[in-house]
Amino acid sequence: MIRALFALVCLTFAILAQQSRAQTLDVTTVTRPPFSYVEDGAQTGFSMDLLEALAESLNWEYSVNRVGTFNDMLGAVQDGSADMAIANISITAARETQMDFSQPIFEAGLQIMVPSEAARQPSLLHALLSRELFIAIGLAFALLLGGGMLMWTFERRSQPYFDRKLNEAWFPSFWWALNLVVNGGFEERMPRTPFGRLLGVVLVVSSLFIVSVFTARITSVMTVDAISGSVNSVNDLYGKQVGTISNSTAASFLNRREIEFTGYSGLEEMLTAFKDKNLDAVVFDAPILSYYAAHEGRRIASMTGGVFLRESYGIAFPTGSPLVEDVNQALLSMREDGTYDEIYRKWFGVRN
């Protein structure tokens, strides 16, 4: 009698377990390429491929509910309306108090993305092509030509070199002034009239300023570009227009560093502001920004600096979910049999 009762209890539990496994799980996610997005009507991305492999391993049926914001996704897990959530969910102490997590499924961190032009180093060519330098060159030519023609006016009856008609005198006069400024002039062409000698001295002294204009302008353009135009680390973010997603780990980091930023409700909104040139820099999850910079934003965005604030992504579950242990065991098996590495290589290449 006792054996029969025990067998009945075991059978009941087996049936309940089978029904639990056979039920359709509600999985919530949010669009975060390359982890989770829709392409040609199909759910795709690293996290979605991992979910499919888990479902195959654990004999799951599941349906995906793609929500608009990260907060909506996590909220569905917290209130129990979703059985699990998967995307690029950072495992943090604060979130751990509100939900359960699987073991890490991805190691990531934060990084900075800047406009492509801001990532370029200041160059000599850029300095030489600046509008201000062209103006300085024009003024220098005007000064040399004007000075040369004045010298022709004073010296044309006293110095054989300047004894030319007006239509023939402009270039020799300019050439004489240029040689005076650059080489100190020629002894045999030394001015002979009092006004000519005075003008020669003025031109020589002025040459100090002419040379200084070129040197100072090139140096200033390159220095200003290096100081104000580039962002290479977190310390360069102060005083810049910085953007990230509100309530993200990046937002928490920027708050701790007392860096002012604009918070956006979603990824698309933030990237639109970046494309519209409203932001000098974006701080967010490195894999997300790198994927954008290599694909949609390949002509307008560049990654700068290294990855910082290392963090792990996990699958989120309602607190006390019985699914966590099964998922952890399946993840371990996938790492051991190479399934995880195969999915990783598909999306990110060989791991370093």
C-alpha positions, 0 to 999 in steps of 0.5 A: 500500500505504501509502495503504491502510494509512493509510486503515485506521488512520484508519477504525479510529480513527474507529470507536473514537471513534464507539464511545467516543461511543456508550457510556453514560457513568456520571454521578454526582450528589448532591441539591442543589436547585436544581442537582440533585434528583429531582422526580416521578421525573425528574432535574431542576435547573440542573446536570441540564439542563446535562448534558442539553444537553451530551449532546445536543450531544455525542451522548452516552448517559448514566445518572445515579447519585445518591449520598447524600453529596458525598464519595461523589460525588467519590470515584466520580470519583477511583476512576474508577467514574464518568465524570463528576460534576455538581452544585454542585462547587466548583473548588478547588486541593485537588480539582484535584490529585485530579481534572480540572475543566471550565471553570466552569459557575456563579459562586457563593459562601458566604452565611449563613442564619438563622431568620426571627425572628433576621433581624428588627430589634428594634422598639419594639413588641416592647419594649413587649410584653415580659413584663418591661415589663408587670410594670413597668407593673403595679408602677407602677399599684400604686404610684400607686393605693396612694400615692393611697389613702394620701394619701386616708387622710391628707388626707380630713378636711383637703383638700376634694379627698379628702373622698369616700367610699371607693368614690368615692375610688379613681380621684380618688386615683389621678388625683391621684398620677398628676398629681403624678408626671407634672406635679408636681401641682396647687397647690390640691390640695397636701397639708395634713397632715404625713404627707400632705406627706411622702408627696407628697415620696416620690411625687415622688422615686419618679416619677424611678424610675418614668419610668426603668423605662420608658425603661431597659426599652425601651432594654435590650430593643432593645439586647439583641435587637440584640446577641444576636439578630441575625447580619449578617456572618461576624464575628457567628458567633463564639459562635453555634451554626453548622452546615455540611456537613463537608469542604465549602468552607464548613467550610474557611472556618470552620476558617480563621476559627476559628469553631466549627461543627457539621459534618453529613454531608449537606444534609438532615441539616443542614437538619433541625437548622436546622428543629429550632432547633438552629442559630443560623446555617447557612453554605453555598453561597449558591444552595443556601441561597437556594433553600431559604429561598425554597421549603421554608423560606420561613416559617422561614429568611432570608438575611443579609449578602452573598455572600462567598468567591466560587467557581466550580462545575465538572464533575468528571472522573477525572484525564486524562479524554478527555471534558474537552476535548469538554465545554469546547468544547461549553460554549463553544458553549452560551454563544455560541448562548444555550443556557447563558443559557436554562438559567440564566434558567429556574432563577435569572432574569436574570443581574446 
